[in-house]
Amino acid sequence: MSVTLSKYTEHARNFNYMSGIERDRLRQKETAEVFTPTCFVQQILDEEEINSPDMFTNENKTYMDNSCGDGQFLSEIIIRKMKRSGCALVQALSTTYGVELMEDNVKLCKERLAGPNPTQEILDILDKNIVCHDALTYDYSFGELIGIEQFIGEKLI
């Protein structure tokens, strides 16, 4: 059973923003965590889309956020990709990648991106594509047997 765009959008946008994690000043200082409000994420993506009108219409275009937090940017990218290209959630997720330093944020990101009632296929994609690692030292292979130069050249925008 595939999830509809409206149900996915409702799930992703009504997700408890920065939920359940104590983010005290020490944690913020040590991790440099900054969470972007949804309206600002949408504004940034609107501006980017003006500069690159096909950025969400190509269902095979790959996106990567190297500090994905709880998936605020990635969820909006997936929503736009499904809406503009007409692709299914599985396709949108399979071309979306994230790296995040904090384990609790990775868990929230995966829950958010999975949508309501995720299938095992969706969970497997997220386990591969959303990783807990330091973005400064990660090799960006996401489990693929390729070099960083090839990945950057072929997969990233």
N, C-alpha and C positions, 0 to 999 in steps of 0.2 A: 504494500500500500504506500503510495507516495504522498508526501505532505503537500498541501496546497500553499501557494505563496502567501495567502492571507493568514493562514494558521502559523506558518513559519515566522512571518513578520511580527505577528502578535507575540509569539513566544520570545523572539530575539529582542524586541523593543521593550517588552514588559518584564524582561528578566530583571531580577533584583540587582540593580546597579551597584557594583562593588559590594555585594552582599556577603554577610557572614564573616568578613575578615577584619580583624583589628588592625587598622593602619595608623599606628601612633607615629609621633614625630621621628623617633629613632629609626623605625622601619622606612619611613619616607626619606630620611637622610641617607640611610645605607643603600637603598635600592633606587633612589631617584624616581619613585613611582609618581606618575601624573596621569590622571584619568580624564579623558576628554568627553564632555557632555555630548549627547546624541545630536542635538541641533548643530553643534559646531562640526562634528564629524560629517554630517550631511552637507553642510556648507562647503567644507573642504573638498568633498567628493564632487559636488556640483561644479566647483571651479575647475577641478582636474578634468572633469568630463567635457567642459567647454574647450579645453586645450587638446583633448584627445577623445573626439566624439565616439569612437568605436571601442572605448576601453571596457564597456560592459556588454556590448553586443556580440562579441566573439566568445563563444562558450568554452573555447580551448585556451584563452588567455590566462596566464598564471599570475597570481598575486601572492606577495609575501610581506608579512609584518614582523620585523625583527624585535619588537617589544610589544607583543600583542595583548598583554594584560588579560582582561576578562573577555576579550573578543569584541570590543566596542567598534573598531574599524572593520574587522573581518566580517562581522555579522551584517553590517550595512553593505559591504562589497558583495556578499552572497545574495542579499535581497535584490540589489540592483542587477546582478548578473542573471538571476532567475527571471526578473521582470523584463529586462531589456533583450536578453537572448532567447528566452523561453525554455532554457535548459532546466532539467530536474535538479533537485537538491544534491543528489549523489554527484552529478557532474560538476556543479558549482563547488562543492566541498573538495572534490578530487583535484582541483586546480587552485586551491587556496591553502597557504602555508603560514605557520606562525611559530615564532620562537619566543619564549618567555622565561625569565630567570626564576620567578617565584612559583613553587609547586601549587600553592593554593589558587593562584591566578590561572594556571594551566587547567586545573580541574574545572574552574568556573567557565573558562573559555570553551572547553569541550562540551560542557553541559549546555551552554548557550547556543553554540553552533550546531549541536545535534538536532535541535528542534524538538517538537513534541513527539513522543513515542518513537524514538529512533530505532532503526533496524540494526542488526549486527554489522551489516555492510557499512553503514554510516559510522558506527563506533570504531570499526577497523580503520577506516579512512582517517578519522580524527586522531587515532592513536599514532598513525604514521606521520600525519601532516602537522600536528601541533605538538611541539616538543618543549620540554623543560631543559633549558641550557642557557649558559651565558652567551649572549649574542656576539660578544667580541671574540669568543674562541670556538664557536660552533662551526662545523665544516659545511653546513648547508646542503648536505646530501639527502636528508630526510629518508635515510635508509636505502637510497639508490647507490649503486656501484658506479658513481661517476665522480669526476674531479670538480672542484669548485669553479674552475674556469669554464667548463662545459655547462655547468648548471646556470651560472650567471648569464652566459651567452645565449642559452636556449630557453630558459624558463622565466626569467625575471623581466619586468618592464623597467 
